[in-house]
Amino acid sequence: MIKLKTNGKAVSNTDLMEELSDAGRELSTVTVLMHTLFARKFGLNATDWKCGDLLDRHGQLTAGELAVRTGLTTGAVTTIIDRLEKAGMARRMRDPDDRRKVVVTTVPGRKEEVMAAFSPFFEAWETVLGEYSESELKTVLKFQRRVVQAMTDVIDKLRMTDEEE
């Protein structure tokens, strides 16, 4: 049973926990569906799309690094990179620091197209954010970061278990 902190003491609120769990599942599902639709606009699937997002956020990665970050095989990542290149979303190039390595990076100028496709979502997002105070948004941000860390920890544990089998 999950305990909530209320005025310094732990209390239980099963109904709230169930609602939070249901809302989290619903958010996860609509996020996947939305990214699937955006991916399709660029001729990609959701996995390709999120690999492109990893490249965008990290600047450049080797295929091996992308495989580690996603938990996919290097063969699957090679196919994803091929599709990202075909869609004009990524390109392979020699690592400027180590010419023996090949890195994958996003294509300059393509991000603007992606952002334009997301404009209906950004408008809705701004409306939602405008309903909350700065203090509330800081709490939401703290929550999101904690959930991401918790999920990352679970992923790491599951991967270690998979490797042991």
Buried (B, 14 or more C-beta within 10 A) or exposed (E): EEEEEEEEEEEEBEEEBEEEEEEEEEEEEEEEEEBBEBBEEBEBBBBBBBBBBBBBEBEBBBBEBBBBEBEBEEEBBBBBBEBBBEBEBBBBEEEEEEEEEBBBBBBEEBEEBBEEEEEEEEEEEEEEEEEEEEEEEEEEEEEEEEEEEEEEEEEEEEEEEEEEE
